[in-house]
Amino acid sequence: MSDLVDALNTLRDSLLDASMALRDYQFEMDTAQRSYANEAASAVMARFTTGLR
């Protein structure tokens, strides 16, 4: 059970790191690229959260 908790904590940390990196990159992209990146990230997160249910 503790291995599962550790793995989930690692996943959470990785997702948080990815989220922060995407926020940083958001300001470096033009509007069209930013919109596409937001849609792609939302799609990935929707698939992820759907899999958790």
C-alpha positions as CSV (number, residue, x, y, z in Angstrom):
1,M,0.0,0.0,0.0
2,S,2.8,2.4,0.8
3,D,4.3,1.8,-2.7
4,L,1.0,2.9,-4.2
5,V,0.9,6.0,-2.1
6,D,4.5,6.8,-3.1
7,A,3.7,6.3,-6.7
8,L,0.6,8.6,-6.5
9,N,2.6,11.3,-4.7
10,T,5.2,11.1,-7.5
11,L,2.5,11.4,-10.1
12,R,1.0,14.4,-8.3
13,D,4.4,16.1,-8.1
14,S,5.1,15.4,-11.8
15,L,1.7,16.8,-12.8
16,L,2.3,19.9,-10.7
17,D,5.7,20.4,-12.3
18,A,4.2,20.0,-15.8
19,S,1.4,22.4,-14.9
20,M,3.8,25.1,-13.7
21,A,6.0,24.6,-16.8
22,L,3.0,25.0,-19.1
23,R,2.0,28.2,-17.2
24,D,5.5,29.5,-17.9
25,Y,5.4,28.6,-21.5
26,Q,2.0,30.1,-21.9
27,F,3.4,33.6,-21.8
28,E,6.1,32.8,-24.4
29,M,3.6,31.5,-27.1
30,D,1.5,33.5,-29.4
31,T,-2.3,33.5,-29.0
32,A,-3.0,30.7,-31.5
33,Q,-0.4,28.4,-30.0
34,R,-1.6,29.2,-26.5
35,S,-5.2,28.3,-27.4
36,Y,-4.0,25.0,-28.9
37,A,-1.9,24.2,-25.9
38,N,-4.8,24.9,-23.5
39,E,-7.1,22.7,-25.6
40,A,-4.5,19.9,-25.7
41,A,-3.8,20.1,-22.0
42,S,-7.5,20.1,-21.2
43,A,-8.1,17.1,-23.3
44,V,-5.3,15.2,-21.6
45,M,-6.5,16.1,-18.1
46,A,-10.1,15.2,-19.1
47,R,-8.9,11.7,-20.2
48,F,-6.9,11.4,-17.0
49,T,-9.8,12.4,-14.7
50,T,-12.2,10.2,-16.6
51,G,-9.9,7.2,-16.0
52,L,-10.0,7.9,-12.3
53,R,-13.7,7.4,-12.1
